[in-house]
């Protein structure tokens, strides 16, 4: 499949995996709409992206704003949801569930709102790709909150792939990827995650462009739907360390 002149909207496209995906899809010939809630970040992202990229400032937790975006976009061929709220890591015994609720509203719930709002704009046989996280399918201490947030998204991929066909619905599950979101994590949790990446078969954290290539594959292949693709360097294959007691 050629992406030449196809329109792709990326929500959460102003940094990290979303930005790398916007760049790669634009180089593949797509016309990319990059959306994010921070106007300054959006401006910086557009300054480094190819000229066929355009921007839209929208808060994905605001349904009215998403509906306005849908009306302004017109038809799109593919949708990538790469929203990231950050947070949710830490021992479950001490986890601030109020803070976790806000994290879930900023990612899992925002994904649902965005997909429902933009669904009428999507080409019938186009695609949707959700960017979740490999922690949803691993079993590492300190990740229950993140698994709750991303596991809900993984769970909806198969039923949506059936219900919305021939629209294709897939997910990419990145492992530990060197993105700016880790700057917001407590240092001890951040180091614990990077140590897990170094202990995985490929022995290092991933890069945003490596996840972007997986997203490109899911968009381009017209016979893949209902799939959840791990891009984690094999992290899920390593044993989870037992917590100290």
N, C-alpha and C positions, 0 to 999 in steps of 0.2 A: 504494500500500500504506500502511495506517495502522500506526503503531507503538504505538498505544494499548494499554497493558497487556502488550506483548511484553517478554520478559526478554532483556536484552543483557548479556553479561559482557565487561568490558574489562580485559585484563591489561596493566599498565603505564598505569593510568588515574589516577595520583595527581599528574601534572604534565604540562606541555607539551601535546602533541597529544592524548594520552589523556584528560587532564582536560577539555580543550575539547570533545572528542567526548562525554564523559559528560554534560557540561552541555547540549549541543545535543540529544542523544538524549532526555534527560529532559524537555526543553522540548517535544519532539515527542510526548511521552506514554509513552515507554518506561520500564520499570522496570529500572534500571541497577545492576549489581553491579560496583563498582570494586575491582580487586585490585592490590596492590603489596606489595613486601617490607619497606618501611620503615613501621613502625606509626605513627610521628609524622607522616610525610607523609600517610599515609592519613587520619589524624584531621583534619589541616588541610584536606585535599581535601573530605572529607565535610561539613565545617563550611561550605563555600562552595557546595555543590551543592544542588539541590532535594531536598525531603524524601523523594521516592520512591527516592532512591539509597541503596544499602547498600554496606558494605565487606567485604573479605576480605583478610587479611594472608597472603601466600604468596610464597615464593621460587620463581620459575619454573625455576631450575636444579636444584630438588630434586623428582625425580619422585614420591617418596612423598607430598610435600606437595601436589603437583598432583592425585594420585589422591584424596587426602582432600578437596580442594576440589571435585572432580567429584562425589564422593559427597554432599557437603553441599549442592551447588547444586540438584540435581534438574534438571528439564528447562530448557533455555534455547533461545531462538529464534535468537539471533545471537551470534557471537563476534568480538571485535576484539582483535587482538594488536598492541599498541603498545609492547612492551618495548624498552628502549634501554639498551645497555651503555656507550656512549661510548667514545671512543678509536679507534685504528686508522689515524689520519691520519699522514702523514709520508712522506718519501722512502723508496722501497722499498729502496734500497741500505742504509739505516740502520735499517730497521723492525725493532723488537723482536718477533720472531715468537712468542716465548713470551707476551708481553703480548697480541699479536693473537689467539692461541689463546683466551685468557681472554675477550676481547671477543666472539669468535664463540660461545663457550659461553654467554655472557650474552645473546646475541640470536638468531642463526640456530638454534643448537642448542636454545635454550630455546623458540623458536617451535615446533619440531618436537615437543618433549616436551609442551608445553602443548596443542597441537592433538590429538596422539594421546590424551592423557589425557582431554580434554574432549569428544572426538568422540562418545562414547556418550551424552552428555547433550544433544547438539544435535538440534533438530527436523530431520526428514529433508529438508525443503525450505527450511530456514533459510539462513543465510549465514555465511561466514568472511571477514574482511577483514584482510589483513596490511599493516602499516605498515612499508615498507622505506625506500629512499632513492634519490633520482634519480642519485646518484653511481654507482650500479650500472650505469647506461646512458649515462653521460657518459664523457669521456676526459680528465680533468684530472690533471696531475701531483700526486703526493702523496695520491692517493685509492685506490691499489690495494688497501690493506687494507680500506677501507670497501666498495669495490666487491666484493671477495671475500665479505664478510659478507652484504651485501644482495643481491648477484647470485644467490647460492644460493637465497634466498627467492623472488626473482622467477621463477627457473627452475622451481620446483615448482608454481607456480600453474596452468599449463595441464594438466599431468597429473593434479593433484588435482581440478581442475574436472571432468575426464572420469570419473575413478575414483569420486568421491564424489557425483556427480549423483544426485538432483536438488538436493542441497546445493550452494549456489553458493559458489565460492571466487574471490576477487579480491584485488588488491593496490593500495595507494596508494603512490606514490613521491614524497615531498615533496622539494623542493629545500632551499635554505637557509631555515630557519624559525627565528624568534626564540624559542628555548626555553632552559630552564635548562641543557640538556646542553652547550651551548657554553661554559659557565663552566668546564668541566673540560678544555677544549682548551688547548694552548699558544697564547699570544697571537698569535704569527706565523701559525699555521695558521688560527686563528679569523678574523683579519683578511683572510687570503687568500680564505677562503670568502665572507665578506661582500662583498669586492670583486667576486667573480664574480657575486653576486646583483645588485649595483649595475650590472654591465655587461650583464645580461640584458635582454631586450625590455621587461619591466615595471619594471626599474630599482630594485628594492628587495628586501630579504628578505621572506619570507612571514610570516603570522601563524598561530598554531595553529588558530584558528577557521576559517580558510580551508581547511585540510586537513580539519577536522572536517566541513565541508559536503560535501566529496568522499566521505568515508566514509558520511555519511548517504545520499547518492545511491546508493552501491553496495549499501547495506542495503535501501533502499526499492524499487529497481527489480528486479522479479522476473525480468527477461529478460536480465540481465547476469551473465555468469560467464566465468571464465578471462581476465579483463581486468586490465591493469596501467595504472593511471591516473596520469599525470604531473601533479603539482601543484607546479611549479617556477618559475613566472614566465617560462618560456621559456629557462631557463638552459641546457638541453640543446641549444638552437639556436645558441649562441654558440661561436665557435672556442676551442679549448683553447690557452692560452698555451704557447709552447715554453719548456722549461726552459733557463736559462742554462748555457753550457758553458765 
